[in-house]
Amino acid sequence: MRRAPRYPRFILLGAGLGAIVAYILTAAFPVDPLVGFAALFGYFALIGVSAGAAIGGLIAIALDTVATRRAKTMGAERTVVDPAPEDVEGDLED
C-alpha cells in the first residue's frame, strides 16, 4: 500500500506559483514604455509557468519515488454477506 501524489495538482500548483513569481519579477523592475507591462509580463509568464510546471512535476516524481520505497504489502480478504430477506413478518411501530 502506498500513497501516490496526484501529478496534475503538483503541476498546476507549480504553474500557478511560476506565474506569481513572473508577476512579482516583472513588477519589481522598471518596464520599457515601448513594450508595456502586459506584454513583458506575458513573455515572462510563458517562462515562469513552464518552469513552475516542470518543477512541480519533478517534485511529484520525487515524492512518488519516496512513497514507492516506503510501500508495504498488505493482505485483503473478501467477505460475502447474504442480503436481508425482503418479506418481514410483524407490524411496523410508529
For each residue, the residues with C-beta under 8 A, 3 or more apart:
1: 71 72 73 74
2: 67 68 70 71 72
3: 67
4: 64 67
5: 9 10 60 63 64 67
6: 9 10 60
7: 10 11 57 60
8: 11 12
9: 5 6 12 13
10: 5 6 7 13 14 56 57 59 60 63
11: 7 8 14 15 53 56 57 60
12: 8 9 15 16 53 56
13: 9 10 16 17 56
14: 10 11 17 18 52 53 54 55 56 57 59
15: 11 12 18 19 49 50 52 53 56
16: 12 13 19 20 52
17: 13 14 20 21 52 56
18: 14 15 21 22 45 48 49 50 51 52 53 55
19: 15 16 22 23 45 48 49 52
20: 16 17 23 24
21: 17 18 24 25 48 52
22: 18 19 25 26 41 44 45 47 48 49
23: 19 20 26 27 41 45
24: 20 21 27 28
25: 21 22 28 29 44 48
26: 22 23 29 31 37 40 41 44
27: 23 24 37
28: 24 25
29: 25 26
30:
31: 26 35 36 37 40
32: 35 36 40
33: 36
34:
35: 31 32 39 40
36: 31 32 33 39 40
37: 26 27 31 40 41
38: 41 42
39: 35 36 42 43
40: 26 31 32 35 36 37 43 44
41: 22 23 26 37 38 44 45
42: 38 39 45 46
43: 39 40 46 47
44: 22 25 26 40 41 47 48
45: 18 19 22 23 41 42 48 49
46: 42 43 49 50
47: 22 43 44 50 51
48: 18 19 21 22 25 44 45 51 52
49: 15 18 19 22 45 46 52 53
50: 15 18 46 47 53 54
51: 18 47 48 54 55
52: 14 15 16 17 18 19 21 48 49 55 56
53: 11 12 14 15 18 49 50 56 57
54: 14 50 51 57 58
55: 14 18 51 52 58 59
56: 10 11 12 13 14 15 17 52 53 59 60
57: 7 10 11 14 53 54 60 61
58: 54 55 61 62
59: 10 14 55 56 62 63
60: 5 6 7 10 11 56 57 63 64
61: 57 58 64 65
62: 58 59 65 66
63: 5 10 59 60 66 67
64: 4 5 60 61 67 68
65: 61 62 68 69
66: 62 63 69 70
67: 2 3 4 5 63 64 70 71
68: 2 64 65 71
69: 65 66
70: 2 66 67
71: 1 2 67 68
72: 1 2
73: 1
74: 1
75:
76:
77:
78:
79:
80:
81:
82:
83:
84:
85: 88
86:
87:
88: 85
89:
90:
91:
92:
93:
94:
